[in-house]
Amino acid sequence: MKTTRLPAALAPWAGTLSAITPELAVAFGPLLHRLDALVGEREPVADIVGDPDGLGGLARSGRPDRLLPSEWLLADEYPDEFLRRFVDGELLHLAPEFRTPAVRGRIAALVDTGPTQAGAGRLVQLAALLVLHRRAAARGTELVVVVLGDPYGRRLTGDLAELLPAWLAARRPVDPTPSDVQHALDGLDAADQAWLLTSPRLAERLPARSRVLTSEPTRWSADGAGHAAVRLDGATAELPLPAGGIAVRALRGAEFRRAEPVPAGGPATDPGGAAGRALPAFTTEARTLLARGRRATTLLAANLPNGDARITTTVRARRHDLPGPVLAAGRTGRRLIALYVRGGELVPYVSGRPLGERGGYTADLAAFGVGRDDAVPEELFARPVLPLLRAGADLLLPLAGRWWRIGPDGSVAEDGALGRGAHERPHFNRFREPRLLDSQPLHEAARDARHFLHGGGSQAWSQDGRTWQVRTGSGDESRISFRENADVIGLVHGEGTPALITASRSGLVVRCVRADGVRTLTRFSGGSGPPAVHSSLPLIAAETRPGRIVVGDANTGRIHFSIGDTE
């Protein structure tokens, strides 16, 4: 009988073990616990240092006094469900917040994937990666895996569901050498904590160093090795290995859970059907928040007033029911313009003063090259509405990796490629589009950078996506960096100081990262999808629960507006 739920002893590991099947997690349980104890005795996880700043963010582990009140209510009303969530590691806790966390390096695992480590050695490595990933999460950093002897010098990062298959596929035909180890160490940052996972043969050829974990099989039987002798910094332990059948499946990747992309809102088989989530968006410079309704044919528009920032104002979204699913929209002055799909055409919808002659700006879908049979991919309707801009008498639309210009007569012409990073993501990100940089030339240092960002007159660029150089419109420069496994979704300003808005890849924890510290935007975290950030104002919006959107200050996290049931 297959295991579908983790036992209580593995409940604290639920987040880490979600990347493998419950059957493998149970088989790995004794090895994980003993390996974790062996590592912890010599390398305890340091407490997070910095100036305490209350509580912020959400976590699936923590002290009982930090459980959310809703979880205690669940324990009182539905104790069986509370117990199930406890066992599966699903209970939510408030995480401690620190005003200026100390800068930490990553945990780097230098792995030997040569022939000597095949079989039992790779099983121990798999368990070690699970242990190190959990410790990295506890330190507030990430795990990076470096394959010794890899000719391309690749660094494997990301969630475990992505990292483990990449590690498994990175087999090398020859064993690494001491020079391969030194080369890998030279490529790490000074603050990174390096762990070497290898065989005793290579470890003996290296200079004495800490955090070297070696393994070799012991206690052979007809089914293979039953134990492994593991040595770490002078301490030796004989640890049990999983049984032969499941061990073979693990080494073939059959016991890994595939990494599935986080859906932006679940594409509907019928584009006019349920869209799932509102997915708010600021598509232009206006103080207007746009979102789809429960049906892709519904466009919701909320105009945000300049009210008292000290109180939360309830704003009503105006509902626009269109004849077809909404693809793009934007507000220009007092006019709201949208494009919806009708048959094989893109048709304009205008709320306000008419736009040109009746029937104008109606374009054939075939001119955009969006897909076969002139059909718009349904996944576009499960994402936030695309921006629709005015350029003289024409409309500008980013679609299928390019900008398109739609004339009043319905003619369509290409108008340049989208910027790097602006469309190679689940959502179009106008912060990463150099074309939308207002009246400023692109900074010379940003031209060759792998990552580019702009907002509020400032520009930011980075080579690794985590250390950013920011230049304001007045010429002031600053450096902002973070170690969390997160995406930058916006660039805002507060009191003249630039800040990056990040959203974690694993849990939608939203933070405001400045050069002098980090603030978790708790009230905008844990929503049904990534929040929206305004391109020129310090505004952020998130759908905290289905049908309810909150808008507030992206620097302080204070809620200014509440948009009630959007339907």
Secondary structure, DSSP 8 states (H G I E B T S, - for coil): ----S--GGGGGGHHHHTTB-HHHHHHHHHHHHHHHHHHHHHS------S-EEEEEEEES---GGGB-HHHHHHHHH-HHHHHHHHHTT---EEEEEESS------EEEEE--SGGGTTHHHHHHHHHHHHHHHHHHHHTS-EEEEETT-TT--EE-S-HHHHHHHHHH---SS---HHHHHHHHHTS-TT-EEEEEE-HHHHHTS---SSEEEEEEEEEETTEEEEEEEEETTEEEEEE---HHHHHHHHTTTTB-------SS---SSTTSB------B--SSSSEEEEE-SBTTEEEEEE-----TTS-EEE--EEEE-SS-EEEEEEETTEEEEEEEETTEEEEEEESS--SSTTTT-EEGGGTT-SGGG---GGGGGS--EE-EEETTEEEEEETTEEEEE-TTS-EEEEEE--TTTSSSSS--GGG-GGG-TT----GGGTT-SEEEEETTEEEEESSSSEEEEE-TTS-EEEEE--SSEEEEEEEEETTEEEEEEEETTT--EEEEETTEEEE-GGGSS-SS--EE-SSSSEEEEEEETTEEEEEETTT--EEEEE----
